Amino acid sequence: MSGPTSPRLVAIVARARNGVIGVDNDLPWRLSSDLKRFKALTMGKPMIMGRRTWDSIGRPLPGREIVVLTRDPTFRAEGAHVAATPGEALATARRLAALTDATEIVIAGGGDIFRAFLPETETIEITEVALDCDGDAHFPALDPAEWEETCCERPERGPRDEADFHYVTLRRRRP
Ligand SMILES: NC(=O)c1ccc[n+]([C@@H]2O[C@H](COP(=O)([O-])OP(=O)(O)OC[C@H]3O[C@@H](n4cnc5c(N)ncnc54)[C@H](OP(=O)(O)O)[C@@H]3O)[C@@H](O)[C@H]2O)c1
């Protein structure tokens, strides 16, 4: 689905030690620092997200065009684009990226969408949350042979962060 001049697909996720990313269509934690980082990493880039994640956010995000994936042909998302298949979502996101010269498309989750785009994803920005939580949405298991850690950052935990966490960047290994 991608060509040499296509914007790269970057998945951005916060996951617990046991792979949980969501519960009852919400995040299992409150990490103010991570939300700020998410904003900085996504600003100006088209984003693809699942309908359930869109519902959980409940509004457009300033400075970012959102493509919502749903199988419901009647679904409308005020202030966002709607796509019926991953291929259609990618085509829309690429068109939006071309309009603004964005070099990355953000895969914003949740679990279904991370899984659907994983084969095309080149970079994963992970917030590793130091919790084991109950949940009903998970990040897919990664094959370490396919991914190389290129960056790790351990920021200070802020007063509005409910858990310890650190940031890891994974890049797909080239054969
Ligand atoms: N921690 C994180 O970084 C992070 C990031 C994002 C989300 N989350 C959490 O993850 C949870 C949501 O994830 P989720 O896996 O339940 O749902 P999701 O991936 O956000 O959305 C799933 C929905 O997307 C649509 N969809 C999925 N695959 C499709 C396909 N191939 N073609 C067309 N439409 C498709 C379907 O919508 P329809 O049912 O409308 O057909 C499906 O029900 C929430 O708890 C959220 O807070 C966490």
The ligand as an SDF file (V2000), in Angstrom:
LIG
                    3D

 48 52  0  0  0  0  0  0  0  0999 V2000
   -3.6240    3.7610   24.7400 N   0  0  0  0  0  0  0  0  0  0  0  0
   -3.6670    4.2170   23.4970 C   0  0  0  0  0  0  0  0  0  0  0  0
   -2.6570    4.6600   22.9250 O   0  0  0  0  0  0  0  0  0  0  0  0
   -4.9730    4.2260   22.7670 C   0  0  0  0  0  0  0  0  0  0  0  0
   -5.0820    4.8060   21.4980 C   0  0  0  0  0  0  0  0  0  0  0  0
   -6.3300    4.7800   20.8610 C   0  0  0  0  0  0  0  0  0  0  0  0
   -7.4110    4.1720   21.4790 C   0  0  0  0  0  0  0  0  0  0  0  0
   -7.2510    3.6210   22.7020 N   0  0  0  0  0  0  0  0  0  0  0  0
   -8.3500    2.9330   23.3770 C   0  0  0  0  0  0  0  0  0  0  0  0
   -8.6680    1.7790   22.5880 O   0  0  0  0  0  0  0  0  0  0  0  0
  -10.0550    1.5150   22.7340 C   0  0  0  0  0  0  0  0  0  0  0  0
  -10.6960    1.4960   21.3560 C   0  0  0  0  0  0  0  0  0  0  0  0
  -10.0820    0.4770   20.5720 O   0  0  0  0  0  0  0  0  0  0  0  0
  -10.9350   -0.6700   19.8810 P   0  0  0  0  0  0  0  0  0  0  0  0
   -9.9940   -1.6890   19.3360 O   0  0  0  0  0  0  0  0  0  0  0  0
  -12.0290   -1.1030   20.8090 O   0  0  0  0  0  0  0  0  0  0  0  0
  -11.6770    0.1230   18.7180 O   0  0  0  0  0  0  0  0  0  0  0  0
  -11.0940    1.0290   17.5140 P   0  0  0  0  0  0  0  0  0  0  0  0
   -9.9380    0.3150   16.8650 O   0  0  0  0  0  0  0  0  0  0  0  0
  -10.9080    2.4240   17.9620 O   0  0  0  0  0  0  0  0  0  0  0  0
  -12.3670    1.0490   16.5540 O   0  0  0  0  0  0  0  0  0  0  0  0
  -12.9380   -0.1580   16.1310 C   0  0  0  0  0  0  0  0  0  0  0  0
  -13.9580    0.1650   15.0730 C   0  0  0  0  0  0  0  0  0  0  0  0
  -13.3020    0.6040   13.8780 O   0  0  0  0  0  0  0  0  0  0  0  0
  -14.0250    0.1300   12.7610 C   0  0  0  0  0  0  0  0  0  0  0  0
  -13.1550   -0.7850   12.0150 N   0  0  0  0  0  0  0  0  0  0  0  0
  -12.2150   -1.6260   12.5030 C   0  0  0  0  0  0  0  0  0  0  0  0
  -11.6210   -2.3040   11.5090 N   0  0  0  0  0  0  0  0  0  0  0  0
  -12.2050   -1.8890   10.3650 C   0  0  0  0  0  0  0  0  0  0  0  0
  -12.0300   -2.2280    8.9980 C   0  0  0  0  0  0  0  0  0  0  0  0
  -11.1290   -3.1510    8.6020 N   0  0  0  0  0  0  0  0  0  0  0  0
  -12.7910   -1.6210    8.0720 N   0  0  0  0  0  0  0  0  0  0  0  0
  -13.7000   -0.6790    8.4430 C   0  0  0  0  0  0  0  0  0  0  0  0
  -13.9250   -0.3130    9.7410 N   0  0  0  0  0  0  0  0  0  0  0  0
  -13.1710   -0.9230   10.6740 C   0  0  0  0  0  0  0  0  0  0  0  0
  -15.2590   -0.5510   13.2970 C   0  0  0  0  0  0  0  0  0  0  0  0
  -16.2250    0.4810   13.4490 O   0  0  0  0  0  0  0  0  0  0  0  0
  -17.8320    0.2120   13.3310 P   0  0  0  0  0  0  0  0  0  0  0  0
  -18.1670   -0.6260   14.5510 O   0  0  0  0  0  0  0  0  0  0  0  0
  -18.4170    1.5810   13.3650 O   0  0  0  0  0  0  0  0  0  0  0  0
  -18.0410   -0.5030   12.0350 O   0  0  0  0  0  0  0  0  0  0  0  0
  -14.7940   -1.0350   14.6510 C   0  0  0  0  0  0  0  0  0  0  0  0
  -15.8430   -1.2820   15.5720 O   0  0  0  0  0  0  0  0  0  0  0  0
  -10.6110    2.5950   23.6460 C   0  0  0  0  0  0  0  0  0  0  0  0
  -10.6120    2.1050   24.9860 O   0  0  0  0  0  0  0  0  0  0  0  0
   -9.6130    3.7170   23.4960 C   0  0  0  0  0  0  0  0  0  0  0  0
   -9.5930    4.5650   24.6260 O   0  0  0  0  0  0  0  0  0  0  0  0
   -6.0600    3.6370   23.3640 C   0  0  0  0  0  0  0  0  0  0  0  0
  1  2  1  0
  2  3  2  0
  2  4  1  0
  4  5  1  0
  4 48  2  0
  5  6  2  0
  6  7  1  0
  7  8  2  0
  8  9  1  0
  8 48  1  0
  9 10  1  0
  9 46  1  0
 10 11  1  0
 11 12  1  0
 11 44  1  0
 12 13  1  0
 13 14  1  0
 14 15  2  0
 14 16  1  0
 14 17  1  0
 17 18  1  0
 18 19  2  0
 18 20  1  0
 18 21  1  0
 21 22  1  0
 22 23  1  0
 23 24  1  0
 23 42  1  0
 24 25  1  0
 25 26  1  0
 25 36  1  0
 26 27  1  0
 26 35  1  0
 27 28  2  0
 28 29  1  0
 29 30  1  0
 29 35  2  0
 30 31  1  0
 30 32  2  0
 32 33  1  0
 33 34  2  0
 34 35  1  0
 36 37  1  0
 36 42  1  0
 37 38  1  0
 38 39  2  0
 38 40  1  0
 38 41  1  0
 42 43  1  0
 44 45  1  0
 44 46  1  0
 46 47  1  0
M  CHG  2   8   1  16  -1
M  END
$$$$
